[in-house]
Amino acid sequence: MEISMYEKPIVSDDSTVSVSARGGSAGRDTIQHVEPIEPIDRAAEKRLLRKCDLHVIPVVTLLYSLAFLDRINIGNARLQGLEKDLHMKGQDYNIALMVFFIPYILFEVPSNIFIRKIAPSTWLSSIMVLWGIVTVCMGTTKSYAGLVVCRFFLGLFEAGFFPGCMYLISMYYLRHELQWRFSLFFCSAILAGAWSGLLAYALANMAGIGGYDGWRWIFIIEGLITVVFAIASWFFIIDWPETSKFLTVEERQLLLRRLSDDAAEAKMDRLDSKAKRRAFGDWKIYVGIVMYLGVVNTGYSTSFFIPTILNELGWTAMHAQVMSIPIYIVAAIICLITALLTDRLRHRYAFTMVGIAVASIGYIILLAQGSVSVRSRYVAVYLVVAGCYITQPITLVWLSNNMGGHYKRSINAAMQIGFGNCGGIVASNIYITSQKPKYPVGYGVSLGLLWMCGIACTVLFVGLRTENKKKDRGERDYRLALPKDEVENLGDDHPSFGFTY
């Protein structure tokens, strides 16, 4: 299989930079002569990367683990008596899960356009305080209606966090450096699934304190933790590279030069009417939405229902909480190994298909659970979660890699994550209470959506290769004859931008 490579500026012996306009791993070169500049100091570049790694990734990683914890802790609370105390029946639990995604989907694009206009530190910390307060309210609600209202506002305030963080991280790294960093960030969600079980196990023992049941303390304590960290995070979340205070003037200039070289002339720094048409009319974004929707369904299914599934294998609620922990730890390790490989090889497509194949084996075992042992079913859950978290983070980074320009990347992240989260709505409704413990609809639909993701990944792979070949043959050079202001704002439609797959 051909592995596409990112093209980097070629520095000649006389320190004149020539920018390659290749559309893939081979093809026609168009050379542009630029004013002589000093070659990049590789030692300074390594120091810059280490500094970015220390300031960009750790803070948002910690905060995202809290975000994901507040989103999925309802699964742990369910095991501790949530449904009984709020007099829930039938599909009430599924509805409570689903209502989160309505505002979450609708407000991601506006949020990511808005975050571009203000400091990320202010925006991200503010919405985090708000959803932390809502989480506390979930622990004090006296009715099912109150729970549904809280879940709605939780989705509203969380809507801007994940796509905002993804957008922010992508603005600090080159395309082939991004998967490893993003997977470190993403693994915080995976591990939140592990330590949510451990934390829920501990908090459930607070039952009776203050007259509250154990499930209420899960929401109250975790919500308070979120509020405290959100307030502190305002001082530590970094802002855009152009205004980043943790970098010296020289480091900032080096960072911006690296990013400019990586993007070639693919810029989209104005959101005018033509840029909006290019962004919202890009076929790649809609294929990316289908990719993400297909795999995120499994991500949410496992987060919401693993405690219940393990409980129905015959384990007590407490035992099921604890037995969910190693599943997520293994998934996180596999996710990070995959990230290293896909960045090193500068290739995405094959790894997405490996993850889909692994998760598919797990679902097939669960669908045939009537003829397999409890141990085999437990192993199947490992396969489903590991396979999901091989593929899911790659679908996000792969599409981001092929977006050129500030606004294009911002809109892409919000649309892919926002509309792709319709998979969460599906996940909320396919595990039908009357079908437990076999859940044939839940496992069957999830398996089908995984392969929908696989088909979409294949479409993107073929489409990007085809587009690169057209650029190689000069079939996109006509765009250079457009008005100058439009040529300077083409984003990844610029003929010099080579797609990666």
C-alpha positions in Angstrom: 0.0 0.0 0.0 1.3 3.4 -0.9 2.2 5.6 2.1 1.7 9.3 1.5 4.4 11.6 2.7 4.1 15.2 3.9 6.2 17.5 1.8 8.5 19.9 3.7 10.3 23.0 2.4 13.6 22.1 0.7 16.4 24.3 1.9 19.1 24.7 -0.7 22.8 25.2 0.0 22.5 29.0 -0.5 19.8 29.1 2.2 17.1 30.0 -0.4 13.8 28.3 0.5 12.0 26.5 -2.3 8.5 25.4 -1.5 7.4 22.1 -3.1 3.9 21.9 -4.4 3.6 18.2 -4.8 0.2 16.7 -4.3 1.4 13.4 -2.9 4.4 11.0 -2.7 5.4 11.6 -6.2 4.6 14.0 -9.1 5.2 17.4 -10.7 7.1 20.0 -8.7 6.3 23.7 -8.9 9.1 25.8 -7.3 8.6 29.2 -5.9 11.6 31.4 -5.1 11.4 33.2 -1.8 13.7 35.7 -0.2 16.8 34.0 1.4 16.2 33.1 5.0 18.2 31.3 7.6 17.7 27.5 7.7 15.8 26.3 10.8 18.0 25.5 13.8 17.0 21.8 14.5 18.2 22.0 18.1 16.0 25.1 18.7 13.1 23.3 17.0 13.4 20.3 19.4 13.5 22.7 22.4 10.4 24.4 21.0 8.5 21.1 20.6 9.4 20.1 24.2 8.2 23.4 25.5 4.9 23.1 23.6 4.4 19.6 24.8 4.7 20.8 28.4 2.4 23.7 28.1 -0.2 22.7 25.5 -1.0 19.0 26.2 -1.1 18.3 30.0 -3.6 21.0 31.0 -6.3 20.2 28.3 -5.7 16.5 28.8 -6.5 16.7 32.5 -9.5 18.9 31.8 -10.9 16.6 29.1 -10.7 13.7 31.5 -13.0 15.6 33.8 -15.3 16.5 30.9 -15.7 13.0 29.8 -16.1 11.8 33.4 -19.0 14.2 33.9 -20.5 12.9 30.7 -20.4 9.2 31.4 -20.8 9.1 35.2 -24.5 8.5 34.7 -23.6 4.9 33.8 -22.0 4.4 37.2 -24.8 6.2 39.0 -27.3 3.9 37.3 -25.7 0.9 39.0 -26.0 2.6 42.4 -29.8 3.2 42.3 -30.4 6.2 40.1 -33.4 4.7 38.2 -35.1 3.4 41.4 -34.8 6.7 43.3 -36.1 8.9 40.4 -38.8 6.4 39.6 -37.5 5.8 36.1 -38.9 3.0 33.9 -38.8 1.7 30.4 -36.5 3.8 28.1 -36.3 6.7 30.5 -32.6 6.1 31.0 -32.0 6.1 27.3 -33.9 9.4 26.9 -31.7 11.0 29.6 -28.6 9.9 27.7 -30.0 11.1 24.3 -31.1 14.6 25.4 -27.4 15.5 26.1 -26.6 15.3 22.4 -29.2 17.7 21.1 -27.5 20.9 22.3 -24.1 19.2 22.1 -24.5 18.8 18.3 -26.2 22.1 17.6 -23.7 24.4 19.4 -20.4 23.0 18.4 -20.0 24.9 15.1 -21.0 28.3 16.6 -18.7 27.6 19.6 -15.7 26.9 17.4 -16.2 30.0 15.3 -16.6 32.0 18.5 -13.5 30.7 20.2 -11.4 32.0 17.3 -12.4 35.5 18.3 -11.5 35.3 22.0 -8.8 33.7 24.2 -9.2 29.9 24.5 -8.2 30.2 28.2 -11.2 32.4 28.9 -13.7 30.4 26.8 -12.7 26.9 27.9 -12.5 27.6 31.6 -15.8 29.5 31.6 -17.9 26.7 30.0 -16.2 24.2 32.3 -17.3 26.0 35.4 -20.9 26.0 34.1 -21.0 22.3 33.3 -19.4 21.5 36.7 -22.3 23.3 38.4 -24.8 21.4 36.3 -23.2 18.1 37.3 -23.6 19.0 41.0 -27.3 19.8 40.3 -27.7 16.3 38.8 -26.8 14.9 42.2 -29.4 17.0 44.0 -32.3 16.7 41.6 -35.5 15.2 43.0 -37.1 14.1 39.8 -36.5 12.4 36.5 -37.6 15.7 34.7 -34.9 17.5 36.7 -32.3 14.9 35.5 -33.3 15.4 31.9 -33.0 19.2 32.2 -29.6 18.9 33.7 -28.4 16.6 30.9 -29.6 19.1 28.4 -27.6 21.9 29.9 -24.6 19.6 30.4 -24.6 19.0 26.6 -25.0 22.8 26.0 -22.0 23.8 28.1 -19.8 20.9 27.0 -20.4 21.5 23.3 -17.5 23.8 22.8 -14.9 22.0 24.8 -13.7 19.0 22.8 -13.7 20.6 19.3 -12.1 23.7 20.9 -9.3 21.7 22.4 -8.7 19.8 19.2 -8.6 23.0 17.2 -6.2 24.6 19.7 -3.8 21.6 19.7 -3.8 21.4 16.0 -2.6 25.0 15.8 0.7 24.2 17.5 2.0 21.1 15.6 2.8 20.0 12.1 0.6 17.4 10.5 2.8 14.4 11.1 3.4 15.5 14.8 -0.3 15.8 15.6 -1.6 12.2 16.1 0.7 11.4 19.0 -0.1 14.6 20.8 -3.9 14.3 20.1 -3.9 10.7 21.2 -2.3 11.7 24.5 -5.1 14.2 24.9 -7.7 11.6 23.8 -6.5 8.9 26.1 -7.6 11.1 29.0 -11.2 10.2 28.0 -10.3 6.5 27.7 -8.7 6.5 31.2 -11.7 8.5 32.5 -13.7 5.4 31.7 -11.3 3.4 33.9 -11.0 5.7 36.9 -14.6 6.7 36.8 -15.3 3.1 37.9 -12.8 3.3 40.7 -14.0 6.7 41.8 -17.6 5.6 41.6 -16.7 2.6 43.7 -15.3 4.9 46.4 -18.0 7.5 46.3 -20.8 4.9 46.4 -19.6 4.2 50.0 -20.6 7.7 51.0 -24.3 6.5 50.8 -26.2 8.0 53.8 -23.9 10.9 54.4 -26.0 14.1 54.5 -29.1 12.0 53.7 -27.9 11.4 50.1 -27.6 8.0 48.4 -24.3 6.9 46.8 -25.3 7.8 43.3 -25.9 11.4 44.3 -22.4 11.7 45.8 -21.0 10.5 42.5 -22.4 13.6 40.7 -21.9 16.1 43.5 -18.2 15.3 44.2 -17.2 14.9 40.6 -19.0 18.2 39.7 -17.2 20.1 42.5 -13.9 18.7 41.4 -14.6 20.0 37.9 -15.5 23.5 39.2 -12.3 23.8 41.2 -10.1 22.7 38.3 -11.9 24.9 35.9 -11.3 28.0 37.9 -7.6 27.1 38.3 -7.3 26.3 34.6 -7.8 29.9 33.5 -4.2 30.5 34.6 -2.7 27.6 32.7 -4.6 27.0 29.4 -2.5 28.4 26.6 -3.9 30.8 23.9 -3.2 31.0 20.2 0.3 30.7 18.9 0.4 34.4 17.8 -0.2 35.6 21.3 1.2 32.7 23.4 2.9 34.1 26.5 4.9 30.9 27.4 7.0 31.4 24.3 9.8 34.0 23.7 9.6 36.2 20.7 12.1 34.0 18.9 10.3 30.8 19.7 7.0 32.3 18.6 8.6 33.3 15.3 10.0 29.8 14.8 6.7 28.1 15.6 4.8 30.3 13.1 7.4 29.6 10.5 7.1 25.8 11.0 3.4 26.0 10.7 3.6 28.2 7.6 6.0 25.9 5.9 3.8 22.9 6.7 0.7 24.5 5.3 2.5 25.9 2.2 0.1 28.5 0.7 -3.0 26.8 2.1 -4.4 29.6 4.2 -7.9 30.5 5.2 -7.7 33.4 7.6 -10.9 35.2 6.5 -14.3 33.8 6.8 -15.9 35.7 3.9 -18.7 34.3 1.7 -16.4 32.4 -0.7 -14.5 30.9 2.3 -17.8 29.8 3.8 -18.8 28.1 0.6 -15.5 26.3 0.4 -15.7 25.2 4.0 -19.3 24.1 4.3 -19.3 22.6 0.8 -16.2 20.5 1.3 -17.0 16.8 0.6 -14.2 15.7 2.9 -15.9 17.1 5.9 -19.2 15.2 5.3 -17.3 11.9 4.7 -15.4 12.7 7.9 -18.7 13.1 9.8 -19.8 9.6 8.7 -16.5 8.2 9.7 -16.7 9.7 13.2 -20.4 8.9 13.6 -19.8 5.2 12.8 -17.1 4.7 15.4 -18.2 7.2 18.1 -21.3 5.1 18.5 -19.1 2.4 19.9 -17.2 4.8 22.1 -20.4 6.0 23.8 -22.0 2.6 23.9 -19.1 1.2 25.9 -18.9 4.2 28.2 -22.6 4.2 29.0 -23.2 0.5 29.1 -20.0 -1.4 30.1 -20.8 -1.3 33.8 -24.3 -2.7 33.1 -22.9 -5.3 30.6 -20.4 -6.5 33.2 -23.0 -6.5 35.9 -25.2 -8.8 33.8 -22.3 -11.2 33.4 -23.1 -12.2 37.0 -20.9 -9.8 38.9 -22.2 -7.4 41.6 -22.4 -3.7 40.9 -19.2 -3.0 42.8 -17.3 -5.9 41.1 -18.5 -4.7 37.7 -17.2 -1.1 38.4 -13.8 -2.5 39.3 -13.6 -5.0 36.4 -14.2 -2.2 33.9 -10.9 -0.5 34.9 -8.4 -2.8 33.1 -10.4 -2.7 29.9 -9.8 1.0 29.5 -6.1 0.8 30.6 -5.4 -1.7 27.8 -7.3 0.4 25.3 -5.3 3.5 26.2 -2.0 1.6 25.8 -3.0 0.3 22.3 -4.3 3.8 21.3 -0.9 5.4 22.1 1.1 2.6 20.4 -1.1 3.1 17.3 -0.5 6.9 17.4 3.3 6.5 17.4 3.1 4.1 14.4 0.7 6.2 12.4 2.8 9.4 12.9 6.0 7.5 12.2 4.7 6.0 9.0 2.7 9.2 8.1 -0.2 7.0 7.2 -3.7 6.8 8.6 -6.1 4.7 6.5 -4.8 1.2 7.2 -4.8 1.8 11.0 -8.5 2.8 10.9 -9.4 -0.5 9.2 -7.3 -2.5 11.7 -9.3 -1.0 14.6 -12.6 -1.7 12.8 -11.6 -5.3 12.3 -10.6 -5.8 16.0 -13.8 -4.3 17.3 -15.9 -6.3 14.8 -14.5 -9.5 16.2 -15.6 -8.4 19.7 -19.1 -7.6 18.5 -19.5 -10.9 16.7 -18.6 -12.7 20.0 -21.1 -10.7 21.9 -23.8 -11.4 19.4 -23.1 -15.1 19.8 -22.8 -14.8 23.6 -25.4 -17.6 24.1 -22.8 -20.1 23.0 -19.7 -18.6 24.5 -18.4 -18.5 28.1 -18.5 -15.5 30.5 -14.7 -15.2 30.1 -15.0 -15.0 26.3 -17.6 -12.3 26.6 -15.3 -10.3 28.9 -12.5 -10.7 26.4 -14.9 -9.5 23.7 -15.5 -6.2 25.5 -11.7 -5.7 25.5 -11.7 -6.2 21.7 -14.6 -3.8 21.2 -13.1 -1.0 23.3 -9.5 -1.4 22.0 -10.6 -1.5 18.4 -12.8 1.6 18.8 -10.0 3.6 20.4 -7.5 2.6 17.6 -9.9 4.1 15.0 -11.7 6.9 16.7 -8.8 9.4 17.3 -7.3 8.7 13.9 -10.6 9.7 12.1 -10.3 13.1 13.8 -6.7 13.8 13.2 -6.7 12.4 9.6 -9.4 14.8 8.6 -7.8 17.7 10.4 -4.5 16.9 8.6 -6.2 17.6 5.3 -7.7 21.0 6.2 -5.8 24.1 5.3 -6.2 27.4 7.2 -7.5 28.7 10.6 -11.2 28.9 9.8 -11.3 25.7 7.7 -9.7 23.7 10.5 -12.1 25.3 13.1 -15.2 24.6 11.1 -14.1 21.0 10.3 -13.4 20.1 13.9 -16.8 21.4 15.0 -18.8 19.8 12.2 -17.1 16.4 12.4 -17.4 16.2 16.1 -20.7 17.9 16.4 -22.7 16.1 13.7 -20.7 12.9 14.2 -22.0 12.8 17.7 -25.3 11.8 16.3 -23.7 8.4 16.9 -24.2 9.2 20.6 -27.9 9.6 20.0 -27.9 6.2 18.4 -25.9 4.6 21.2 -28.4 6.1 23.7 -31.3 4.3 22.1 -30.2 0.9 20.9 -29.5 -0.9 24.2 -33.1 -1.7 24.9 -33.9 -2.6 28.5 -36.2 -5.4 27.6 -33.4 -7.1 25.5 -30.9 -7.4 28.3 -28.5 -9.2 28.8 -28.1 -10.1 25.1 -28.8 -6.7 23.5 -29.0 -8.0 19.9 -30.1 -4.6 18.5 -27.4 -2.8 20.4 -24.5 -5.0 19.3 -25.9 -5.5 15.8 -26.4 -1.8 15.1 -23.0 -0.9 16.5 -21.3 -3.5 14.3 -23.1 -2.1 11.2 -22.1 1.5 12.1 -18.5 0.4 12.5 -18.5 -0.9 8.9 -20.2 2.3 7.8 -17.2 4.0 9.3 -14.9 1.6 7.3 -16.6 2.4 4.0 -16.4 6.2 4.7 -12.6 5.8 5.5 -12.2 4.0 2.2 -14.0 6.7 0.3 -11.8 9.4 1.9 -8.7 7.4 1.1 -9.6 7.0 -2.5 -10.8 10.6 -2.8 -7.6 12.1 -1.4 -5.4 10.0 -3.7 -7.5 11.0 -6.7 -7.3 14.6 -5.7 -3.5 14.5 -5.2 -3.1 13.0 -8.7 -5.2 15.8 -10.2 -3.0 18.4 -8.5 0.1 16.6 -9.7 -1.2 16.8 -13.3 -1.9 20.5 -12.9 -5.7 20.1 -13.1 -6.2 22.4 -10.1 -3.8 25.1 -11.2 -6.8 27.1 -12.7 -7.5 28.2 -9.2 -4.4 30.4 -9.3 -6.1 32.6 -11.9 -8.7 33.6 -9.4 -8.6 37.1 -7.8 -5.6 37.5 -5.6 -7.5 37.9 -2.3 -9.3 34.6 -3.1 -6.1 32.7 -4.0 -4.7 33.8 -0.6 -7.7 32.3 1.2 -8.2 29.0 -0.7 -7.3 26.8 2.3 -6.6 23.2 1.2 -8.1 23.9 -2.2 -4.8 25.6 -3.1 -2.9 23.6 -5.7 0.3 23.6 -3.5 -1.5 21.7 -0.7 -0.8 17.9 -0.8 -3.3 15.7 1.0 -2.2 12.9 3.3 -3.7 9.5 3.8 
